[in-house]
Structures are given as C-alpha cells and as structure tokens.
Amino acid sequence: MTDNTERKTMDKEGLRHDIERAINANSAEAGSNTPDFILAEYLVDCIAAFDKSSTRREQWYGVKQSPGQKRGEVAVFFQDGNQQCAVRPDFINLQESLAGFGDTNAKALEALEASEREDR
C-alpha cells in the first residue's frame, strides 16, 4: 500500500500559476467575476482534496491504483488460513491462477502484483 510520501507530490505553486495563466488567457474568470488567482488556488485545493480522498479510499478498500492500471483491474480478497489472499476476478484456483498472500489486504495485493510482474 502506498501512502502520500511515496506518491509523486505535485508542484502546487507551479500548477497554480499555470492554471491562473490559462484562466486569464481564456477570460474564464469573467462569468463569476472572481480574480484568476483565487480561482486557480481553489482548483489546486480541489485537486489536493481529491488526492487525499483517493488515498483514503485505497486504504479503506486495501486496493492500490497503479499508473497504467486498467480500469476495473481490481483484486478480490478472501481469508486463507491465517492469511489474506488477493486474486483477480478471473481467479480459477490456487493451482491455475496467480495469488498473493499477506497479513493484510494491502500486503496480499502487493504480493499479487509482485507475482504478476514475475509472470510477465
């Protein structure tokens, strides 16, 4: 499972400046009569809030979205003895399908992803 320290951090100031310029260049502030720098700051804050919510969702479900991961590429978790087991939805059985095991859903998913990388 990743946390915010492992994720690439955004350059908030650079992003805010780029958004501010785009708002100004397109007169996008005209509709609300709000200065471009206020709108840009609001949009950067929205992105940061969404990132935080996405991270919390991943922690809650024990599912980590990876760059390049296809939409719908999810793991299914079940208890196997004293371990959590992560498999893909097309799982057949432990002899024919890849699986990952760990003390938590997050650890099981990491093990599954590692076995998928090795299997390529």
C-alpha positions in Angstrom: 0.0 0.0 0.0 1.3 3.4 -0.8 0.9 6.5 1.3 1.3 10.1 0.3 5.0 10.1 0.9 5.6 7.5 -1.8 3.4 9.3 -4.4 4.8 12.0 -6.6 4.0 15.3 -5.0 2.6 18.0 -7.2 4.2 21.4 -7.6 1.3 23.3 -6.2 2.7 26.7 -6.9 3.7 25.9 -10.5 0.3 24.3 -11.1 -1.5 27.3 -9.6 0.5 29.6 -11.8 -0.2 27.6 -14.9 -4.0 27.4 -14.1 -4.0 31.1 -13.4 -2.5 31.9 -16.8 -5.0 29.6 -18.5 -7.9 31.2 -16.8 -6.7 34.7 -17.6 -5.9 33.8 -21.3 -9.4 32.4 -21.8 -11.2 35.1 -19.7 -12.6 32.2 -17.7 -12.9 34.4 -14.6 -15.5 36.7 -16.4 -18.5 34.5 -15.6 -18.1 34.7 -11.8 -16.2 38.0 -11.7 -13.6 36.2 -9.5 -9.9 37.0 -9.9 -7.9 34.4 -11.7 -5.6 33.8 -8.8 -8.5 33.0 -6.5 -10.0 30.5 -9.0 -6.6 28.9 -9.6 -6.0 28.5 -5.8 -9.5 26.9 -5.5 -8.8 24.4 -8.3 -5.4 23.4 -6.9 -7.1 22.9 -3.5 -9.8 20.7 -5.2 -7.1 18.5 -6.7 -5.3 18.1 -3.3 -8.6 17.2 -1.6 -9.4 14.7 -4.3 -5.9 13.1 -4.0 -6.4 12.8 -0.2 -9.9 11.3 -0.7 -8.5 8.8 -3.2 -5.7 7.7 -0.9 -8.2 7.2 2.0 -10.4 5.2 -0.4 -7.5 3.0 -1.3 -6.6 2.5 2.3 -10.2 1.6 3.2 -10.6 -1.0 0.4 -7.0 -2.2 0.5 -6.7 -1.6 -3.2 -3.9 0.4 -4.7 -4.3 2.0 -8.1 -1.1 1.9 -10.1 -0.1 4.1 -13.0 -1.1 2.2 -16.2 -3.6 0.0 -14.3 -6.6 -0.7 -16.5 -10.0 0.5 -15.2 -11.7 -2.4 -13.5 -8.5 -4.2 -12.8 -9.3 -5.0 -9.2 -8.4 -7.6 -6.7 -10.7 -9.9 -4.7 -9.8 -10.7 -1.2 -10.5 -13.7 1.0 -9.2 -15.4 4.1 -7.0 -18.4 3.6 -5.9 -19.9 6.9 -4.4 -17.1 8.9 -3.5 -15.0 5.8 -5.4 -12.7 3.5 -5.4 -13.8 -0.1 -5.6 -11.4 -3.1 -6.7 -12.7 -6.6 -8.1 -11.2 -9.7 -11.8 -11.5 -10.7 -10.9 -14.3 -13.2 -9.4 -16.5 -10.5 -9.9 -20.2 -11.0 -8.0 -21.9 -8.2 -4.6 -21.6 -6.5 -3.0 -24.1 -8.8 -4.0 -22.3 -12.0 -4.2 -18.6 -11.1 -1.8 -16.1 -9.6 -2.5 -15.1 -6.0 -0.8 -13.0 -3.3 -0.8 -13.6 0.5 -0.2 -11.3 3.4 -1.2 -10.4 6.9 -3.4 -7.6 5.5 -5.3 -6.9 2.2 -2.7 -4.4 1.3 0.2 -6.9 1.8 -1.7 -9.6 -0.1 -2.2 -7.1 -3.0 1.5 -6.2 -3.1 2.3 -9.9 -3.2 -0.2 -10.5 -6.0 1.2 -7.6 -8.0 4.8 -8.9 -7.5 3.8 -12.3 -8.8 2.2 -10.7 -11.8 5.4 -8.8 -12.6 7.4 -12.1 -12.3 4.9 -13.9 -14.5 5.3 -11.4 -17.4 
